[in-house]
Amino acid sequence: MPNSPIINRVVLSQQFASFFSDRKAKSALRRLGAHIQLPTFNLTTTSLRHIKMWFDRIDDINRGHTRPHGNYFSDPAAVGLVNSNVRPRILTIAGREFLAFRPTICNNPLRAEYELLKILYFKGIQHSPNVQDFLDKKGEHLIYMLNQFSPSPARELFLTYPCLLVIAELIASFPGAIPRLLQLPEDILIGFASLGEGGFSGLCSGPGYPNGLSHLCRKIGSDYTRAEERRLYYLVSKMLLTIAASVPRNSTLRLVIPAPFCNLLTEVDIYNFYSQYTSDISIWFDGQQFNVSSSMAIPAIPPVQPVNLQPLNGIPGGRGAAPPEDQRRRRRPSRPPTRVTIIIDQVLSERAEDIVEERILVPQYGQRIVRVGHRNGEAMALPDGMVPGADFYVMGPQDPSEFIEVKSIIGTPPFDVTFTRAEYLRVISCFNNEIPYRLILVDCGAGRLYEVQNFAPSLAAMQLAQTAQFVIRITI
């Protein structure tokens, strides 16, 4: 329909105008002029929007360079990265710490945002009074905005379309506006998200709209697609840093999203986000709940506790006995069945491999160690025609001379560990050809390491009836 874009635009204008039906909101709108100053939480500035620009700017300043425009020094000084009270201008402690990350995360805006907020808010660095006031107000506005959110079906759209956070950020100071935003149906919210900078800037212009509303639309539009992701990165980084600050070193806690962050973010969101932002903490789901721990603090030369593979030889006799027709068999159990926790977490599994590689295998084997776990080589056949079936192997003169598999576990023995068919067949091949196959277990929460002794011969000797469980494939 050729007229549908115009109709949609009118509908979106009307919907946005409806946010400000509150008398106090209308009064606040009337006070807006062409140059709007509204509270925000993001750390973008006039000349520094994307995080890479921050690195480039403070690197230039650190090298003694200058530029003619007026915000060259004042923008990085506003957040405490540059001391503009001395000549020549120099980087502050916070500025030097942030610049040190430039070689590694300059092109990784999520981790850069996390480290920037960590330095500014969580390192205990003493800022000047003006900078501290600026940072405090940013953080306070985030909390003020989140307090107006409530868990709703619309919540996920704000994470999928960060430009919606720009709207929320800039209307938060108008009473009743955010609750009305959250009540909108999905198609209207997606309609807002699809407008783009120019489209939103032109909303609510012309007669029939409250005074000041067109100015607000232009203000929102100016930030709508320029670094709108910085709002999401700030929000998630602040949440992760708040969680990390609550986890004692070398400990594991149940993951709980504190208020008011829980009004917008869930445990599942944080679980999906965290590895993109930081390795300060580890988050995993253990089959019952989400857990969080400080990064695995494993010693440089970690002790490895020997453990044994246990074939299950007993008959599964259950608890008690009764005749086949006994009525007690029909009753529901008086307590829920015990759950066996098995960690299957790709991010945590890869980190466990990192630890074993850095602390055990590289010192032991040097350049002979080849890692294929969570790498392309995991699915590429070796000269014997099989995939590696292990996370690492050690190169001999021509072929692998040893295989090492790493599994993530949690808690205390006994553990149930799952093996793939490829891993099992590699173990059998190693046993038949007298090639060592090691199994190393990493306790994700406590940072303990275990190694199963005589693993290949023990597993090769096992029968199917001696396993805890198994998976079979059914086909037509």
N, C-alpha and C positions, 0 to 999 in steps of 0.2 A: 504494500500500500504506500503510494508516494507521500501521503500526508502523515504517515505514522511517526516519523521523526519529530515533526512539529507538535503532534499530539503528545508524544512522550515527553517532549521538552516542557510543554505546558503543565503536564501532570507532575513532573519532577519539580518544577518551580512552585506549584501549589503545595506539594508535599513538604518541601523545604520551608516554605513560609509558615506552614502549620506548626513547626517546632516552637514558634515564638508567640503562641497565643496567650501565654502567661503575662499578666499585667507588668510584672517586673522585667520580664524579658523584652517586652515592647519598649519599655522605658530605656533599657540599656541599649537597644537598637537605635533609638532616636539620638542617643549621645555619640554615636559613631560618626566620625568624619571620614574624609577621603584617605587620610593616613592613619590606619588603624593600629593601635597597640593593644594586643590581647595576650593574656598569659599563655605560655606554651611550655611543653616539657622537653622537646627535642633540642639537640645541641647544634643544629645547623645555624649558620649566620648568613649575613647578606652576601658575602663573597666566598664562603666556605660551606658548601652543601654536602657533597660526597666526601667520604672519609679519606679517599686518596688525596684529595686537595689539601687536607689538613697535614698529611705527611709531607707533601711537596712544599707547602708554605713554611712549616717550621724548619724543614731542612734548608730552605733558602735563607731564612733568618739566621739559622745557626752558622751558615757560611758567610754571613755579613752582607747578604744581598738585600736590596730594597726595591720597592716599586712605587710609582707616583700616587696610586689611588689611596683614599683616606682610610680604608678598612684593612690595609695590608698588615698593620701591626695590631690594631684594636680588636679585630675579630678573634685571633688566637689568644690575645691578652684577656679577653672577656671570660674565657673558660679556664684561665690560669696556666696556659702553656708558655706564655711569653711575659717577661717583665718589661713593661713599657715605661717604667719610672726611671730607668737608667739609660745612658747613652754611651755606646751604642746599645740598642735593645739586645737582650740575651734571653735564652730559654730558661724557664724556671726548672725546679727539680722535676715537676710533673712533665714539663715539656721534654726534658732530656730522657726521662724514662719512656715516654711515648715514642719519641724518635728512635729509640733503640729497637723498637719492633718493626721499623720500616723495611729492613731487608727480608723479613719473614712473612709479614701479614699485610703489607701495603696493598696487595690486590685481593685481600680477603676481608670484605667489609664487615662481615658478621663478627669474626674474631677481633677485628680492629675496634669495633664499637665496644665489645666486651672489655678489652684491655683499657680502652680510654676511660670507661666508667669505673673500672677497677682502680685505676690510678687516681681519678678525680674524687671518688667517693669512699673508697674502701681501703686505701693504703695508709690513711692517717697523715697524709701530707697537709701541712699547714698552709692554707691559701691566704691571700690578702683579704681584708674584710669585704671589699666589693665583690671579689670573685666568689667568696664563700656565700655571700648573700644571693648572688646570681645562681649558683648551683643549687642552693637550698630551695629557691623559688621554683626552679625547674622540677626538682624532685617532688615538691609539695603539690604542684599542679598535676603531675602524673597521678598521685594518690587521690587528689580531689576528683579527677576525671574518673578513675577506676571505681571510686565509691558510688558513682552514679550508674555504673553498669550493674547488670544482674544477669545471672546465667539464663541464656535464652537461645532459641534456634538460630538467631542472627549472629551469635557470638563468633562462629567459625568464619563468617564472611569477613570480619575485621582482620583476621589473620591471613586470609586468602587475598584480600584486596586492601593493602596497607593504606591506600588513599582514603579509605573510610575512617582510618584513625586520624587523618588530617582534619576531617570534618569534626569528629568527636573532640579532638584537641582544642579546636577553635570555637566550638559552641558550648564547651563545658561550663563557661562562666555565665551562661544564660539559663535562668531557672526553668526546669522542666524540659529543656531541649533534648538532652541525651535520652531520657526515657522514651520520648516520642520517636527518636531515631531508631531505637531498638525495637519498637513495636511495628516498624514497617515490614511489609512482606519482602521476601527474598528478591523478587523481580524488580522492585523499586530500588533496593539497595544496590543491586547489580547495575541498574540503570544509572545511578549516581556514579558508580565506579567506572562506567564506560564513557562518561562525558569528556574526560580529559581536561587539561588546563583551560583551554579556551572555552569549552562547553560549560564548565562550572562557573567561570568568571562572568558569563553572560546570563546566568540564571537570575530570575526575580528582578529584571530591569523593566522599567516602564511603569505606567500608572497601575494602581490597585495593590501594590505591595507596601508593607510598612517602611517608613523612612529608615534609612541606614542599611536595609537588607541587601541592596545591590552592592554597597561597599563591602559588606561581609562576604558576599559571594566572590567578589574580586580578590579579596584577601585569601580566601580558601583556595581559589583557583590558582593563585600565584605559587602556591606550594603543592598543588595537587599531584603533579607528576614529577616534580623536581625534588628528589631525595625523600619522597614519601616513605620509602622503605626504612629511612633512619628512625621513624617513629616505632616501627615494629622492632628493629634491632635494639633500640634504646629500651623498650618495654621488656623484651625477652632477656636482655643482658642484665637489667636491673633485678629482674626476678631471679635469674640464676645466681647472681652475686649475693642476693639476700639469702637464698638457700645455702650457698656455699659457706656464708658467714655463720650459719647456724649448725654446721656439721663439725663436731670436734675431730681433730686429727686422728687418723687410724680408727675411725668408728663408722658404723652403719646405722642409719635411721630410716624409719618409714617416711616416704616422700609425702609431705603435706604442703599444699599450696596455701600460703598464708593470705589473709585478707589484707587489702582489697584485691590482690592479684587474682584470687580465685574467682572473682566476678567475670573475668575474661579468659583466663588461662586454666587449663586442666592438667592433671598429671600426665595424661596422654600427650598433650601438646608439649610439655616440658621434656618428656621422654623422647619425642620426635625431634625436638629442636637442639637439645643440649650439646650433642657432639659436634654440631656445626659451629658452636661458639667457644667452647672451652674444653680442656682436659683437666681442669681443677677438680671436677667431681665426676663420679660415675653413677649412672641411673639405670636401673634394670627392673624388669618385672619377674617375680619369682613364682608365678602361678597363682598367687593370692593377693599380692599388693605390690606397688612400686616402692623401691628402696633407693636410697641415695647414700653414697659414701664419699669421703675425701679420696682423691686420687690414690691409687695403690702405692703406699709408702713402703716399698720393698727394699731391703738393704742392697748395697752395691754387689755384695756376694751373698745372695739369700740362702739360708739353710733349706735343704730339700728333704722333707720327711719321707722315708720309704713307707709304702703301703702295698698291700697285696690284692690281687684279683681274687674274688671269692665266688667259686662255682656254687650254685644253689642246689644242693643235693637232697634236701628234705622234701617230703611230700607236702604239697600245699593243703594242710589239714584244717585250716581256718581256726575258729575259736569255738570250742565245745563240739558236741555231736548230738544228733537227734534222728529219730526214724524219718524216712522220706516223706510221710504224710503228717508229720507233727505240725500243729497249727503255729508254733513259734516261728517256723520258716517264713510265714506270710507277713509277719509283723515288720514294720519299718524299724530300723535301728534306733536305739534311744539316743545316740550321739552321732554326729556326722562322721563319715569315714576319714581316716588320716590321709592327708595329702602329702605326696612325695614331691619335693621341689626340684625341678631340673631347670637350670638356667640355659635358655636358648636366646642369646642376644648377640647379634652380629657385631655391634659396636664394642660391647664388652669383650666378646671373644677375640676381636682383633687387638684390643689393648692388652689382653692377656698374652697373646703371641708377641706383642712388642716387648713386654717385660722379659719373657723367656729368651727372646732373641738377644736383647741388649745385655741382660745380666748373666746368662748362662751359656748360650750357644756361641755367640761371637767370641767371648773370652776363651772358650774351649776349642773352637774350630777355626776361628778367624775367617778368612775369605773362602774357605771351603764350604761354609754353610750357605745353602740356597733356600730362600723362603718362597713358598708357593701358596700358603694359606692366605685367603682374601686377596689373591693376586691372579692374574690371567693364567699363570702356570698351573693353577689348581685344576683346570679343565683340559690341559694339554697332555697328551700321552708321552710317556718316556720311551726309550728305545725298545723296551720289552712289550710295548703295545698297550700298557695300562696307564691310567692317570696316576699321579703320585700316591693318592690315598693317605696323605699325611700333610702336615703344615710345613715341614722342613725336611730336607735331606742333606746329607754330607757327601760331597763329591770325593770319590776315590780317584785312582789314576785315569779311569775312563767312565765308569758308571757310579751311581750312588752307592755308597758303602754303609749307610746308616739312615734310618728314617725316624723322625720325631713328630709326634702328634701332641697338640696342646688342647686341653679342654677346660672350660670355665665351670667352676662349681661354687657352692656356698655352704657354709656350715661346717659341721664336724662329721667324720666318717661314721657310718658307711655312706657312700655316694652311689647314686645311680647315674651312669654315664652312657650316653647314646652314641652308637657308631653307625656310619653309613656302610652300605655294601662295598663301596670302593675301598674304604679304610680297612674293613675286615679282610677283603681279598689281598690287600697289600700286606697285612699282618701275616696271613698264611703263606704268601709268597716269600716273605722275609724268613719265616721259620723254615720253610723247605730249602731255602738257599743259604741258610746260616748267616743272614744279614740282621744286625740288631735293629729292633723297632722299639723306640722308647715312648712311653705315655707319661706326660707331665700334666698335672692338674694344678690350676691356679684358683685359690679362694678369692673371689672378687671382693668380698667385704673386708676380710681381715688381712689380705696380702700374704697368706701362707701358700707355700708350694709343696706339692707332693709328687712323688714318682712311683709308679707301679713297678715293682720288682719282677723280673723274668716275665714281662708282659706277653711277648710273642709266643713263647712255648706254653704259657698258661692259657691264653686265649685259643691257641690252636688245639689244645687238648679238650676244650669245653664242648659239650653237646648242647643241642638246642634246648633240651629240657632243663639245663642248668642256668639259663639266662633269666633275667628278671621279667623281660617281655620281648616281643619281636613283632616286626611288621611284615606282612605278606602282601603281594600284589595280585589283585583279581582282575581278570579280563574276560571278554566274551569269546 
